[in-house]
Amino acid sequence: MNPEILIIGGGVIGLSIVRELHKSGVKRITVLEKGRCGEESSWAAAGMLGPQAEANEGGAFFDMTVTSREMYPQFAAELLAETGVDIELDRQGTLYLAFTDEDVDEVHKRLKWQRKVGLPVEHLSADDARRAEPFISTDVRGALLFPDDWQVENRKLLAALKSYAELNGIEIREDSPVEQLIVEDSRVIGARTPTETFYAGDTILATGAWTSLIKLGDADMPLKVEPVRGQIVAFQTAKRLFGHVIYSRRGYIVPRADGRILAGSTSENKGFEKTVTDTAADALRQMAAEIAPNLSSLAITDHWSGLRPFAMDGLPVLGAFTGIGGLTIATAQLPQRHLARTADG
Ligand SMILES: Cc1cc2nc3c(=O)[nH]c(=O)nc-3n(C[C@H](O)[C@H](O)[C@H](O)COP(=O)(O)OP(=O)(O)OC[C@H]3O[C@@H](n4cnc5c(N)ncnc54)[C@H](O)[C@@H]3O)c2cc1C
């Protein structure tokens, strides 16, 4: 029997949609994933839930990200109950540090607009910031504390979502790259991989950075989503040294419960190339050392990259496809504005 819904792409977006649909009563769902579920951008990410730390201004999209963040405590608790996987929602908050005159200006601007719209944000003196995080640089001139900007262990989130699908009889077809959506009478009725054809009542594209490569019938996809490479390096410490996620205008460090510290991220237009570069590793180490000088003496224990989906207006592409029935799309993201740009970025 054909599925009611075909979901193309098994990243955090595709797998979250699976769970929501299943909970709302849709039982026959098939996921087509070109490789393995949860091994692309969603795996490479740093897991920050940081709308306040990332945004320069408010607006409809910002409001949506805040609402989404507010849903995380219940989401994490439900996933734990449903799958036994703890996604490690860490609610210690995020610090945003200022070192330069421009940083200090930025801190004041953010404090002003975020207070004005009633968001929780605290202004910390340099001493207070160092009391909150004793290992940060003595050069810090002040900070913002966003108590509600949190983090999750995104790889565990992917494991939990995949486990939900498996436990609930969702058909997951890995190694199934969709090349073309089948269109009949202005309606998508299924999808083709090189070896198989799938038919379904509705199709959802959650294909991230690769979305524009899929044919819509015989035509090119009328939607431009580009890959933006992001690299992250990791350091390992014996025990956790930092409580908060810590940003500067040049990047961020994310302390994990197991003593890893992630430092990210680059933002590079290199097409679908996922190689990691020494230039990026050096830039990320330098960025991390500005936040906490002791990090410069640690060896880099891991280094990876992922491809962010980026639509030209910098906003997500969400909802029914105009002019074509049976097709919904959920991809792309806000550009991150506070990234360390490498020389090759
Ligand atoms: C270095 C880095 C750090 C980041 N940090 C953060 C962060 O801290 N917080 C945050 O919120 N976001 C972060 N992001 C962004 C975040 O990773 C993405 O917004 C999110 O993962 C997008 O999810 P997705 O499911 O759309 O994409 P993906 O995880 O890329 O999933 C898309 C899936 O579709 C599959 N697919 C593609 N084409 C086809 C096809 N033709 N047929 C079948 N399957 C297909 C892919 O194989 C993939 O599994 C970061 C990204 C990077 C790269």
Ligand as a Chemical Component Dictionary entry (heavy atoms), coordinates in Angstrom:
data_LIG
# 
_chem_comp.id                   LIG 
_chem_comp.type                 NON-POLYMER 
_chem_comp.pdbx_formal_charge   0 
_chem_comp.three_letter_code    LIG 
# 
loop_
_chem_comp_atom.comp_id 
_chem_comp_atom.atom_id 
_chem_comp_atom.alt_atom_id 
_chem_comp_atom.type_symbol 
_chem_comp_atom.charge 
_chem_comp_atom.model_Cartn_x 
_chem_comp_atom.model_Cartn_y 
_chem_comp_atom.model_Cartn_z 
_chem_comp_atom.pdbx_ordinal 
LIG C1  C1  C 0 28.810 23.798 11.489 1  
LIG C2  C2  C 0 27.333 24.013 11.705 2  
LIG C3  C3  C 0 26.891 24.434 12.944 3  
LIG C4  C4  C 0 25.511 24.640 13.149 4  
LIG N1  N1  N 0 25.090 24.964 14.399 5  
LIG C5  C5  C 0 23.785 25.130 14.639 6  
LIG C6  C6  C 0 23.321 25.393 15.948 7  
LIG O1  O1  O 0 24.101 25.438 16.901 8  
LIG N2  N2  N 0 21.982 25.574 16.140 9  
LIG C7  C7  C 0 21.094 25.476 15.088 10 
LIG O2  O2  O 0 19.886 25.644 15.311 11 
LIG N3  N3  N 0 21.501 25.196 13.844 12 
LIG C8  C8  C 0 22.825 25.007 13.599 13 
LIG N4  N4  N 0 23.245 24.696 12.341 14 
LIG C9  C9  C 0 22.244 24.627 11.281 15 
LIG C10 C10 C 0 21.517 23.292 11.342 16 
LIG O3  O3  O 0 22.453 22.245 11.289 17 
LIG C11 C11 C 0 20.552 23.163 10.180 18 
LIG O4  O4  O 0 19.711 24.281 10.117 19 
LIG C12 C12 C 0 19.686 21.918 10.322 20 
LIG O5  O5  O 0 20.453 20.792 10.644 21 
LIG C13 C13 C 0 18.942 21.677 9.033  22 
LIG O6  O6  O 0 18.263 20.456 9.160  23 
LIG P1  P1  P 0 17.788 19.683 7.884  24 
LIG O7  O7  O 0 17.119 18.459 8.348  25 
LIG O8  O8  O 0 17.073 20.618 6.998  26 
LIG O9  O9  O 0 19.154 19.368 7.106  27 
LIG P2  P2  P 0 20.093 18.088 7.070  28 
LIG O10 O10 O 0 20.461 17.618 8.406  29 
LIG O11 O11 O 0 21.201 18.413 6.128  30 
LIG O12 O12 O 0 19.133 16.999 6.456  31 
LIG C14 C14 C 0 18.754 16.966 5.110  32 
LIG C15 C15 C 0 18.723 15.489 4.738  33 
LIG O13 O13 O 0 18.183 15.337 3.444  34 
LIG C16 C16 C 0 18.894 14.319 2.783  35 
LIG N5  N5  N 0 18.740 14.520 1.343  36 
LIG C17 C17 C 0 19.154 15.593 0.627  37 
LIG N6  N6  N 0 18.823 15.428 -0.667 38 
LIG C18 C18 C 0 18.190 14.239 -0.758 39 
LIG C19 C19 C 0 17.606 13.533 -1.834 40 
LIG N7  N7  N 0 17.639 14.014 -3.077 41 
LIG N8  N8  N 0 17.024 12.336 -1.595 42 
LIG C20 C20 C 0 16.991 11.840 -0.326 43 
LIG N9  N9  N 0 17.536 12.473 0.734  44 
LIG C21 C21 C 0 18.121 13.659 0.517  45 
LIG C22 C22 C 0 20.336 14.545 3.261  46 
LIG O14 O14 O 0 21.137 13.406 3.057  47 
LIG C23 C23 C 0 20.125 14.878 4.717  48 
LIG O15 O15 O 0 20.160 13.745 5.557  49 
LIG C24 C24 C 0 24.592 24.447 12.100 50 
LIG C25 C25 C 0 25.054 23.987 10.857 51 
LIG C26 C26 C 0 26.411 23.772 10.663 52 
LIG C27 C27 C 0 26.886 23.248 9.341  53 
# 
loop_
_chem_comp_bond.comp_id 
_chem_comp_bond.atom_id_1 
_chem_comp_bond.atom_id_2 
_chem_comp_bond.value_order 
_chem_comp_bond.pdbx_ordinal 
LIG C1  C2  SING 1  
LIG C2  C3  SING 2  
LIG C2  C26 DOUB 3  
LIG C3  C4  DOUB 4  
LIG C4  N1  SING 5  
LIG C4  C24 SING 6  
LIG N1  C5  DOUB 7  
LIG C5  C6  SING 8  
LIG C5  C8  SING 9  
LIG C6  O1  DOUB 10 
LIG C6  N2  SING 11 
LIG N2  C7  SING 12 
LIG C7  O2  DOUB 13 
LIG C7  N3  SING 14 
LIG N3  C8  DOUB 15 
LIG C8  N4  SING 16 
LIG N4  C9  SING 17 
LIG N4  C24 SING 18 
LIG C9  C10 SING 19 
LIG C10 O3  SING 20 
LIG C10 C11 SING 21 
LIG C11 O4  SING 22 
LIG C11 C12 SING 23 
LIG C12 O5  SING 24 
LIG C12 C13 SING 25 
LIG C13 O6  SING 26 
LIG O6  P1  SING 27 
LIG P1  O7  DOUB 28 
LIG P1  O8  SING 29 
LIG P1  O9  SING 30 
LIG O9  P2  SING 31 
LIG P2  O10 DOUB 32 
LIG P2  O11 SING 33 
LIG P2  O12 SING 34 
LIG O12 C14 SING 35 
LIG C14 C15 SING 36 
LIG C15 O13 SING 37 
LIG C15 C23 SING 38 
LIG O13 C16 SING 39 
LIG C16 N5  SING 40 
LIG C16 C22 SING 41 
LIG N5  C17 SING 42 
LIG N5  C21 SING 43 
LIG C17 N6  DOUB 44 
LIG N6  C18 SING 45 
LIG C18 C19 SING 46 
LIG C18 C21 DOUB 47 
LIG C19 N7  SING 48 
LIG C19 N8  DOUB 49 
LIG N8  C20 SING 50 
LIG C20 N9  DOUB 51 
LIG N9  C21 SING 52 
LIG C22 O14 SING 53 
LIG C22 C23 SING 54 
LIG C23 O15 SING 55 
LIG C24 C25 DOUB 56 
LIG C25 C26 SING 57 
LIG C26 C27 SING 58 
# 
